[in-house]
Amino acid sequence: MSSQSPFEPHTEEEVVERAPEVDESALGECEPWDSWETKLVWWSIGIGIAGLIVLGAIINVTILK
């Protein structure tokens, strides 16, 4: 029995040998971000940080008296 089942541990070399080749030209070019997408990310990060601060203050006042 020379073949391994998919559930047996494999070495890194075996995994790399079995990996399918990816044709990078088929993936195409990355689409650049629009300015509204960048703003959306920054607003999301800002709202997340503000939420952490507000919830941290609420927990500090109520639970950690």
Buried (B, 14 or more C-beta within 10 A) or exposed (E): EEEEEEEEEEEEEEEEEEEEEEEEEEEEEEEEEEEEEEEEEEEEEEEEEEEEEEEEEEEEEEEEE
